[in-house]
């Protein structure tokens, strides 16, 4: 248990520190995966009355793809994203006030083209595991090509303001390449279609996507480590002195005392007198 807590603490510390390895560089990425679109509520206005939620579209699981490019300012990244989403229309439910149609399966699909500007906050180590959270805003064009009944179909599109929430975890697999997993919540403002004089007011398209991501960073590889410092020079030779007797000793030492002088010669012998 103690080891698990220590590992969790280490992971939290890594993700809580700002990512820095690729600061000040451009990048490009692609994302793709599955998408689930929420039911679309549509108000029906036939010119005489407005029926709230007169039509409700139900969708099968779809696909979500995007291409993005951006710049890493450090802890914050800004990017431009072009997206494409598509899901088949599974069924349509009609209120009792819309008497011309019967609820049930329908044939058709929904496609969305979007252009978004995103702002994300980075956490972690760009050379290893890292994460991002943020959001974006932009414009989306939503198109439906749906057969409402055997002899009634419409192929209409309309544009609206859109916004999204993003969360991503990624792993650096090389000095320039990242792979990751990304979640997207996508939402548009209301949009409308005109079908044979009847106005369909859609109450915004909402979807949830789980995507895989591949990102190439144009950051230069980190510089090599500096060479080790040169070894220190050898110490200078110690200072010496030459003593009177010709010996060489350290300057901090005392010369040996000079030898004592030789003894005086003995006095001459005294001659004996006879």
Phi and psi in degrees as GROMACS dihedral restraints (atoms count N, CA, C in turn):
[ dihedral_restraints ]
;  ai    aj    ak    al  type     phi  dphi    fc
    3     4     5     6     1   -62.3    20    10
    4     5     6     7     1   -39.8    20    10
    6     7     8     9     1   -65.2    20    10
    7     8     9    10     1   -38.4    20    10
    9    10    11    12     1   -63.7    20    10
   10    11    12    13     1   -42.3    20    10
   12    13    14    15     1   -64.1    20    10
   13    14    15    16     1   -40.6    20    10
   15    16    17    18     1   -64.7    20    10
   16    17    18    19     1   -40.4    20    10
   18    19    20    21     1   -64.8    20    10
   19    20    21    22     1   -41.6    20    10
   21    22    23    24     1   -64.0    20    10
   22    23    24    25     1   -39.5    20    10
   24    25    26    27     1   -64.5    20    10
   25    26    27    28     1   -40.3    20    10
   27    28    29    30     1   -64.8    20    10
   28    29    30    31     1   -41.3    20    10
   30    31    32    33     1   -63.6    20    10
   31    32    33    34     1   -42.9    20    10
   33    34    35    36     1   -62.2    20    10
   34    35    36    37     1   -39.0    20    10
   36    37    38    39     1   -64.1    20    10
   37    38    39    40     1   -40.8    20    10
   39    40    41    42     1   -64.3    20    10
   40    41    42    43     1   -46.1    20    10
   42    43    44    45     1   -74.2    20    10
   43    44    45    46     1   -18.2    20    10
   45    46    47    48     1   -86.7    20    10
   46    47    48    49     1   -12.1    20    10
   48    49    50    51     1   -92.3    20    10
   49    50    51    52     1   138.8    20    10
   51    52    53    54     1   -62.1    20    10
   52    53    54    55     1   139.2    20    10
   54    55    56    57     1   -75.1    20    10
   55    56    57    58     1   140.0    20    10
   57    58    59    60     1  -135.1    20    10
   58    59    60    61     1   -13.0    20    10
   60    61    62    63     1   -65.9    20    10
   61    62    63    64     1   -29.1    20    10
   63    64    65    66     1  -120.0    20    10
   64    65    66    67     1    28.6    20    10
   66    67    68    69     1   -61.0    20    10
   67    68    69    70     1   144.8    20    10
   69    70    71    72     1    72.1    20    10
   70    71    72    73     1    38.3    20    10
   72    73    74    75     1  -142.5    20    10
   73    74    75    76     1   157.5    20    10
   75    76    77    78     1   -87.9    20    10
   76    77    78    79     1   158.7    20    10
   78    79    80    81     1  -150.1    20    10
   79    80    81    82     1   162.3    20    10
   81    82    83    84     1  -138.1    20    10
   82    83    84    85     1   144.6    20    10
   84    85    86    87     1  -149.8    20    10
   85    86    87    88     1   160.2    20    10
   87    88    89    90     1  -128.2    20    10
   88    89    90    91     1   146.4    20    10
   90    91    92    93     1  -132.5    20    10
   91    92    93    94     1   147.4    20    10
   93    94    95    96     1  -161.4    20    10
   94    95    96    97     1   146.0    20    10
   96    97    98    99     1   174.3    20    10
   97    98    99   100     1  -158.3    20    10
   99   100   101   102     1   -94.1    20    10
  100   101   102   103     1   154.9    20    10
  102   103   104   105     1  -140.4    20    10
  103   104   105   106     1   138.3    20    10
  105   106   107   108     1  -116.6    20    10
  106   107   108   109     1   120.2    20    10
  108   109   110   111     1   -93.2    20    10
  109   110   111   112     1   133.1    20    10
  111   112   113   114     1   -71.2    20    10
  112   113   114   115     1   157.2    20    10
  114   115   116   117     1   -56.0    20    10
  115   116   117   118     1   139.2    20    10
  117   118   119   120     1  -101.7    20    10
  118   119   120   121     1   115.4    20    10
  120   121   122   123     1   -87.5    20    10
  121   122   123   124     1   130.5    20    10
  123   124   125   126     1  -127.1    20    10
  124   125   126   127     1   126.3    20    10
  126   127   128   129     1   -86.0    20    10
  127   128   129   130     1   136.5    20    10
  129   130   131   132     1  -107.4    20    10
  130   131   132   133     1   123.1    20    10
  132   133   134   135     1  -120.3    20    10
  133   134   135   136     1   104.7    20    10
  135   136   137   138     1   -94.2    20    10
  136   137   138   139     1    10.8    20    10
  138   139   140   141     1    96.3    20    10
  139   140   141   142     1   -19.9    20    10
  141   142   143   144     1  -112.4    20    10
  142   143   144   145     1   -28.6    20    10
  144   145   146   147     1  -154.8    20    10
  145   146   147   148     1   156.0    20    10
  147   148   149   150     1  -111.9    20    10
  148   149   150   151     1   123.1    20    10
  150   151   152   153     1  -104.5    20    10
  151   152   153   154     1   110.7    20    10
  153   154   155   156     1   -68.0    20    10
  154   155   156   157     1   135.4    20    10
  156   157   158   159     1    51.8    20    10
  157   158   159   160     1    39.3    20    10
  159   160   161   162     1   -64.4    20    10
  160   161   162   163     1   -29.6    20    10
  162   163   164   165     1  -133.0    20    10
  163   164   165   166     1   136.2    20    10
  165   166   167   168     1  -127.2    20    10
  166   167   168   169     1   119.3    20    10
  168   169   170   171     1   -91.6    20    10
  169   170   171   172     1   137.2    20    10
  171   172   173   174     1  -114.2    20    10
  172   173   174   175     1   140.6    20    10
  174   175   176   177     1  -120.5    20    10
  175   176   177   178     1   148.4    20    10
  177   178   179   180     1   -78.5    20    10
  178   179   180   181     1   169.8    20    10
  180   181   182   183     1   -65.1    20    10
  181   182   183   184     1   136.0    20    10
  183   184   185   186     1  -120.7    20    10
  184   185   186   187     1  -162.0    20    10
  186   187   188   189     1  -125.5    20    10
  187   188   189   190     1   150.3    20    10
  189   190   191   192     1  -137.8    20    10
  190   191   192   193     1   125.6    20    10
  192   193   194   195     1  -134.2    20    10
  193   194   195   196     1   150.4    20    10
  195   196   197   198     1  -153.3    20    10
  196   197   198   199     1   159.2    20    10
  198   199   200   201     1  -123.9    20    10
  199   200   201   202     1   131.3    20    10
  201   202   203   204     1  -138.4    20    10
  202   203   204   205     1   152.5    20    10
  204   205   206   207     1  -141.3    20    10
  205   206   207   208     1   147.7    20    10
  207   208   209   210     1  -162.3    20    10
  208   209   210   211     1  -175.8    20    10
  210   211   212   213     1  -131.2    20    10
  211   212   213   214     1   134.5    20    10
  213   214   215   216     1   -93.3    20    10
  214   215   216   217     1   107.8    20    10
  216   217   218   219     1   -85.6    20    10
  217   218   219   220     1    -3.0    20    10
  219   220   221   222     1   129.3    20    10
  220   221   222   223     1  -115.5    20    10
  222   223   224   225     1   -73.4    20    10
  223   224   225   226     1   -10.8    20    10
  225   226   227   228     1  -122.9    20    10
  226   227   228   229     1   139.4    20    10
  228   229   230   231     1  -122.4    20    10
  229   230   231   232     1   141.0    20    10
  231   232   233   234     1  -117.1    20    10
  232   233   234   235     1   139.3    20    10
  234   235   236   237     1  -149.0    20    10
  235   236   237   238     1   157.3    20    10
  237   238   239   240     1  -110.2    20    10
  238   239   240   241     1   135.3    20    10
  240   241   242   243     1  -131.1    20    10
  241   242   243   244     1   133.0    20    10
  243   244   245   246     1  -111.1    20    10
  244   245   246   247     1   124.8    20    10
  246   247   248   249     1  -122.8    20    10
  247   248   249   250     1   153.8    20    10
  249   250   251   252     1  -136.7    20    10
  250   251   252   253     1   128.3    20    10
  252   253   254   255     1  -131.7    20    10
  253   254   255   256     1   143.4    20    10
  255   256   257   258     1  -148.5    20    10
  256   257   258   259     1   138.2    20    10
  258   259   260   261     1  -149.4    20    10
  259   260   261   262     1   141.4    20    10
  261   262   263   264     1   -75.0    20    10
  262   263   264   265     1   144.1    20    10
  264   265   266   267     1   -82.8    20    10
  265   266   267   268     1   119.3    20    10
  267   268   269   270     1   -88.4    20    10
  268   269   270   271     1   -42.7    20    10
  270   271   272   273     1  -156.8    20    10
  271   272   273   274     1   161.8    20    10
  273   274   275   276     1  -131.5    20    10
  274   275   276   277     1   132.6    20    10
  276   277   278   279     1  -112.3    20    10
  277   278   279   280     1   134.5    20    10
  279   280   281   282     1  -118.0    20    10
  280   281   282   283     1   141.8    20    10
  282   283   284   285     1   -74.9    20    10
  283   284   285   286     1   166.3    20    10
  285   286   287   288     1   -62.9    20    10
  286   287   288   289     1   -24.3    20    10
  288   289   290   291     1   -72.6    20    10
  289   290   291   292     1   -19.7    20    10
  291   292   293   294     1   -97.4    20    10
  292   293   294   295     1    87.5    20    10
  294   295   296   297     1   -83.3    20    10
  295   296   297   298     1   -12.2    20    10
  297   298   299   300     1   -79.7    20    10
  298   299   300   301     1   -11.7    20    10
  300   301   302   303     1  -127.5    20    10
  301   302   303   304     1   159.5    20    10
  303   304   305   306     1  -117.9    20    10
  304   305   306   307     1   133.1    20    10
  306   307   308   309     1   -62.7    20    10
  307   308   309   310     1   144.5    20    10
  309   310   311   312     1   157.3    20    10
  310   311   312   313     1  -170.6    20    10
  312   313   314   315     1   -63.4    20    10
  313   314   315   316     1   146.9    20    10
  315   316   317   318     1  -134.4    20    10
  316   317   318   319     1   157.5    20    10
  318   319   320   321     1  -103.4    20    10
  319   320   321   322     1   134.2    20    10
  321   322   323   324     1   158.5    20    10
  322   323   324   325     1  -177.1    20    10
  324   325   326   327     1  -151.8    20    10
  325   326   327   328     1   164.9    20    10
  327   328   329   330     1  -122.5    20    10
  328   329   330   331     1   132.7    20    10
  330   331   332   333     1  -127.7    20    10
  331   332   333   334     1   146.4    20    10
  333   334   335   336     1  -133.3    20    10
  334   335   336   337     1   128.7    20    10
  336   337   338   339     1  -110.6    20    10
  337   338   339   340     1   133.6    20    10
  339   340   341   342     1  -139.1    20    10
  340   341   342   343     1   151.9    20    10
  342   343   344   345     1  -128.9    20    10
  343   344   345   346     1   119.8    20    10
  345   346   347   348     1  -128.6    20    10
  346   347   348   349     1   148.5    20    10
  348   349   350   351     1  -110.6    20    10
  349   350   351   352     1   122.7    20    10
  351   352   353   354     1  -113.5    20    10
  352   353   354   355     1   151.1    20    10
  354   355   356   357     1  -133.2    20    10
  355   356   357   358     1   124.2    20    10
  357   358   359   360     1  -129.9    20    10
  358   359   360   361     1   149.4    20    10
  360   361   362   363     1  -107.7    20    10
  361   362   363   364     1   126.7    20    10
  363   364   365   366     1   -97.3    20    10
  364   365   366   367     1   145.7    20    10
  366   367   368   369     1  -135.5    20    10
  367   368   369   370     1   152.2    20    10
  369   370   371   372     1   102.2    20    10
  370   371   372   373     1  -159.4    20    10
  372   373   374   375     1  -115.4    20    10
  373   374   375   376     1   115.2    20    10
  375   376   377   378     1   -64.3    20    10
  376   377   378   379     1   -15.9    20    10
  378   379   380   381     1   -87.2    20    10
  379   380   381   382     1    -2.9    20    10
  381   382   383   384     1  -141.9    20    10
  382   383   384   385     1  -123.2    20    10
  384   385   386   387     1   -86.7    20    10
  385   386   387   388     1   140.1    20    10
  387   388   389   390     1  -151.0    20    10
  388   389   390   391     1   168.4    20    10
  390   391   392   393     1  -143.6    20    10
  391   392   393   394     1   159.1    20    10
  393   394   395   396     1  -140.9    20    10
  394   395   396   397     1   144.0    20    10
  396   397   398   399     1  -134.6    20    10
  397   398   399   400     1   149.7    20    10
  399   400   401   402     1   170.0    20    10
  400   401   402   403     1  -159.3    20    10
  402   403   404   405     1  -161.8    20    10
  403   404   405   406     1  -179.5    20    10
  405   406   407   408     1  -155.5    20    10
  406   407   408   409     1   167.3    20    10
  408   409   410   411     1  -144.0    20    10
  409   410   411   412     1   152.6    20    10
  411   412   413   414     1   177.0    20    10
  412   413   414   415     1  -142.9    20    10
  414   415   416   417     1  -131.6    20    10
  415   416   417   418     1   139.4    20    10
  417   418   419   420     1  -130.9    20    10
  418   419   420   421     1   142.6    20    10
  420   421   422   423     1  -112.7    20    10
  421   422   423   424     1   114.0    20    10
  423   424   425   426     1  -105.9    20    10
  424   425   426   427     1   126.5    20    10
  426   427   428   429     1  -122.8    20    10
  427   428   429   430     1   137.8    20    10
  429   430   431   432     1  -123.7    20    10
  430   431   432   433     1   130.8    20    10
  432   433   434   435     1  -121.7    20    10
  433   434   435   436     1    95.4    20    10
  435   436   437   438     1  -133.1    20    10
  436   437   438   439     1   136.8    20    10
  438   439   440   441     1   -95.1    20    10
  439   440   441   442     1   102.9    20    10
  441   442   443   444     1   -72.1    20    10
  442   443   444   445     1   -31.5    20    10
  444   445   446   447     1  -152.0    20    10
  445   446   447   448     1  -179.5    20    10
  447   448   449   450     1   -59.9    20    10
  448   449   450   451     1   -36.1    20    10
  450   451   452   453     1  -116.6    20    10
  451   452   453   454     1    15.2    20    10
  453   454   455   456     1  -131.2    20    10
  454   455   456   457     1   120.3    20    10
  456   457   458   459     1  -144.3    20    10
  457   458   459   460     1   159.1    20    10
  459   460   461   462     1  -145.6    20    10
  460   461   462   463     1   146.6    20    10
  462   463   464   465     1  -130.2    20    10
  463   464   465   466     1    94.1    20    10
  465   466   467   468     1  -130.1    20    10
  466   467   468   469     1   155.9    20    10
  468   469   470   471     1  -144.5    20    10
  469   470   471   472     1   156.4    20    10
  471   472   473   474     1  -154.9    20    10
  472   473   474   475     1   154.2    20    10
  474   475   476   477     1  -107.2    20    10
  475   476   477   478     1   155.3    20    10
  477   478   479   480     1  -159.0    20    10
  478   479   480   481     1   160.7    20    10
  480   481   482   483     1   -62.8    20    10
  481   482   483   484     1   145.4    20    10
  483   484   485   486     1  -138.7    20    10
  484   485   486   487     1   151.8    20    10
  486   487   488   489     1  -143.1    20    10
  487   488   489   490     1   162.3    20    10
  489   490   491   492     1  -151.0    20    10
  490   491   492   493     1   158.4    20    10
  492   493   494   495     1  -118.1    20    10
  493   494   495   496     1   135.6    20    10
  495   496   497   498     1  -127.1    20    10
  496   497   498   499     1   144.6    20    10
  498   499   500   501     1  -146.2    20    10
  499   500   501   502     1   135.4    20    10
  501   502   503   504     1  -145.6    20    10
  502   503   504   505     1   143.0    20    10
  504   505   506   507     1  -122.7    20    10
  505   506   507   508     1   134.4    20    10
  507   508   509   510     1  -141.9    20    10
  508   509   510   511     1   162.7    20    10
  510   511   512   513     1  -132.7    20    10
  511   512   513   514     1   130.6    20    10
  513   514   515   516     1   -76.1    20    10
  514   515   516   517     1   123.4    20    10
  516   517   518   519     1  -105.7    20    10
  517   518   519   520     1    -7.1    20    10
  519   520   521   522     1  -158.5    20    10
  520   521   522   523     1   173.6    20    10
  522   523   524   525     1   -58.7    20    10
  523   524   525   526     1   -20.1    20    10
  525   526   527   528     1  -124.2    20    10
  526   527   528   529     1    -9.1    20    10
  528   529   530   531     1  -116.9    20    10
  529   530   531   532     1   132.7    20    10
  531   532   533   534     1  -121.2    20    10
  532   533   534   535     1   145.1    20    10
  534   535   536   537     1  -121.0    20    10
  535   536   537   538     1   149.9    20    10
  537   538   539   540     1  -161.8    20    10
  538   539   540   541     1   178.7    20    10
  540   541   542   543     1  -124.0    20    10
  541   542   543   544     1   136.7    20    10
  543   544   545   546     1  -135.1    20    10
  544   545   546   547     1   139.1    20    10
  546   547   548   549     1  -111.3    20    10
  547   548   549   550     1   139.9    20    10
  549   550   551   552     1  -134.4    20    10
  550   551   552   553     1   128.5    20    10
  552   553   554   555     1  -106.2    20    10
  553   554   555   556     1   122.5    20    10
  555   556   557   558     1  -118.0    20    10
  556   557   558   559     1   136.7    20    10
  558   559   560   561     1  -144.3    20    10
  559   560   561   562     1   135.7    20    10
  561   562   563   564     1  -113.5    20    10
  562   563   564   565     1   160.0    20    10
  564   565   566   567     1   -73.4    20    10
  565   566   567   568     1   175.4    20    10
  567   568   569   570     1   -63.0    20    10
  568   569   570   571     1   146.8    20    10
  570   571   572   573     1  -139.7    20    10
  571   572   573   574     1   168.3    20    10
  573   574   575   576     1  -140.5    20    10
  574   575   576   577     1   152.9    20    10
  576   577   578   579     1  -124.0    20    10
  577   578   579   580     1   153.4    20    10
  579   580   581   582     1  -117.6    20    10
  580   581   582   583     1   110.9    20    10
  582   583   584   585     1  -117.9    20    10
  583   584   585   586     1   102.2    20    10
  585   586   587   588     1    57.9    20    10
  586   587   588   589     1    38.5    20    10
  588   589   590   591     1    87.7    20    10
  589   590   591   592     1    -7.1    20    10
  591   592   593   594     1  -100.1    20    10
  592   593   594   595     1   129.6    20    10
  594   595   596   597     1   -94.9    20    10
  595   596   597   598     1   130.2    20    10
  597   598   599   600     1  -109.0    20    10
  598   599   600   601     1   113.1    20    10
  600   601   602   603     1   -99.5    20    10
  601   602   603   604     1   104.6    20    10
  603   604   605   606     1   -83.7    20    10
  604   605   606   607     1   137.6    20    10
  606   607   608   609     1   -92.3    20    10
  607   608   609   610     1    43.3    20    10
  609   610   611   612     1    86.4    20    10
  610   611   612   613     1   139.6    20    10
  612   613   614   615     1   -99.6    20    10
  613   614   615   616     1   130.9    20    10
  615   616   617   618     1  -127.9    20    10
  616   617   618   619     1   137.7    20    10
  618   619   620   621     1  -145.3    20    10
  619   620   621   622     1   157.8    20    10
  621   622   623   624     1  -124.9    20    10
  622   623   624   625     1   130.9    20    10
  624   625   626   627     1  -129.4    20    10
  625   626   627   628     1   142.6    20    10
  627   628   629   630     1  -118.7    20    10
  628   629   630   631     1   117.7    20    10
  630   631   632   633     1  -125.5    20    10
  631   632   633   634     1   150.0    20    10
  633   634   635   636     1   -95.7    20    10
  634   635   636   637     1   145.7    20    10
  636   637   638   639     1  -129.4    20    10
  637   638   639   640     1   149.1    20    10
  639   640   641   642     1  -135.3    20    10
  640   641   642   643     1   121.2    20    10
  642   643   644   645     1  -127.6    20    10
  643   644   645   646     1   131.4    20    10
  645   646   647   648     1  -108.2    20    10
  646   647   648   649     1   125.5    20    10
  648   649   650   651     1  -100.5    20    10
  649   650   651   652     1   133.6    20    10
  651   652   653   654     1   -88.9    20    10
  652   653   654   655     1    13.3    20    10
  654   655   656   657     1   -65.8    20    10
  655   656   657   658     1   140.7    20    10
  657   658   659   660     1   -68.7    20    10
  658   659   660   661     1   149.1    20    10
  660   661   662   663     1   -62.2    20    10
  661   662   663   664     1   152.5    20    10
  663   664   665   666     1   -62.2    20    10
  664   665   666   667     1   144.9    20    10
  666   667   668   669     1   -64.4    20    10
  667   668   669   670     1   152.3    20    10
  669   670   671   672     1   -65.0    20    10
  670   671   672   673     1   155.5    20    10
  672   673   674   675     1   -64.0    20    10
  673   674   675   676     1   148.8    20    10
  675   676   677   678     1   -64.0    20    10
  676   677   678   679     1   150.3    20    10
  678   679   680   681     1   -64.8    20    10
  679   680   681   682     1   155.5    20    10
  681   682   683   684     1   -65.8    20    10
  682   683   684   685     1   150.9    20    10
  684   685   686   687     1   -65.1    20    10
  685   686   687   688     1   149.5    20    10
  687   688   689   690     1   -65.2    20    10
  688   689   690   691     1   154.6    20    10
  690   691   692   693     1   -65.4    20    10
  691   692   693   694     1   151.5    20    10
  693   694   695   696     1   -65.8    20    10
  694   695   696   697     1   149.6    20    10
  696   697   698   699     1   -66.3    20    10
  697   698   699   700     1   153.9    20    10
  699   700   701   702     1   -64.7    20    10
  700   701   702   703     1   149.9    20    10
  702   703   704   705     1   -65.4    20    10
  703   704   705   706     1   149.0    20    10
  705   706   707   708     1   -65.7    20    10
  706   707   708   709     1   153.1    20    10
  708   709   710   711     1   -64.0    20    10
  709   710   711   712     1   147.6    20    10
  711   712   713   714     1   -67.1    20    10
  712   713   714   715     1   148.8    20    10
  714   715   716   717     1   -69.6    20    10
  715   716   717   718     1   141.9    20    10
  717   718   719   720     1  -128.3    20    10
  718   719   720   721     1   168.9    20    10
  720   721   722   723     1  -141.2    20    10
  721   722   723   724     1   153.2    20    10
  723   724   725   726     1  -105.2    20    10
  724   725   726   727     1   123.7    20    10
  726   727   728   729     1   -81.3    20    10
  727   728   729   730     1   164.2    20    10
  729   730   731   732     1   -57.4    20    10
  730   731   732   733     1   -27.9    20    10
  732   733   734   735     1   -83.6    20    10
  733   734   735   736     1     5.0    20    10
  735   736   737   738     1    91.7    20    10
  736   737   738   739     1    -5.9    20    10
  738   739   740   741     1   -77.8    20    10
  739   740   741   742     1   149.9    20    10
  741   742   743   744     1  -110.0    20    10
  742   743   744   745     1   122.4    20    10
  744   745   746   747     1  -131.6    20    10
  745   746   747   748     1   170.8    20    10
  747   748   749   750     1   -63.1    20    10
  748   749   750   751     1   149.7    20    10
  750   751   752   753     1   -66.0    20    10
  751   752   753   754     1   -23.4    20    10
  753   754   755   756     1   -83.6    20    10
  754   755   756   757     1    -3.9    20    10
  756   757   758   759     1  -100.5    20    10
  757   758   759   760     1   163.7    20    10
  759   760   761   762     1   -95.3    20    10
  760   761   762   763     1   137.6    20    10
  762   763   764   765     1   -65.6    20    10
  763   764   765   766     1   150.5    20    10
  765   766   767   768     1   -67.2    20    10
  766   767   768   769     1   148.1    20    10
  768   769   770   771     1   -63.0    20    10
  769   770   771   772     1   150.5    20    10
  771   772   773   774     1   -67.7    20    10
  772   773   774   775     1   153.6    20    10
  774   775   776   777     1   -65.5    20    10
  775   776   777   778     1   151.4    20    10
  777   778   779   780     1   -63.6    20    10
  778   779   780   781     1   151.8    20    10
  780   781   782   783     1   -66.7    20    10
  781   782   783   784     1   155.6    20    10
  783   784   785   786     1   -66.5    20    10
  784   785   786   787     1   150.0    20    10
  786   787   788   789     1   -63.6    20    10
  787   788   789   790     1   151.9    20    10
  789   790   791   792     1   -66.4    20    10
  790   791   792   793     1   157.0    20    10
  792   793   794   795     1   -69.0    20    10
  793   794   795   796     1   151.2    20    10
  795   796   797   798     1   -65.3    20    10
  796   797   798   799     1   150.9    20    10
  798   799   800   801     1   -64.4    20    10
  799   800   801   802     1   155.3    20    10
  801   802   803   804     1   -67.3    20    10
  802   803   804   805     1   149.8    20    10
  804   805   806   807     1   -65.7    20    10
  805   806   807   808     1   145.5    20    10
  807   808   809   810     1   -88.5    20    10
  808   809   810   811     1   129.3    20    10
  810   811   812   813     1   -77.3    20    10
  811   812   813   814     1   138.7    20    10
  813   814   815   816     1   -82.1    20    10
  814   815   816   817     1   139.6    20    10
  816   817   818   819     1   -96.5    20    10
  817   818   819   820     1   135.6    20    10
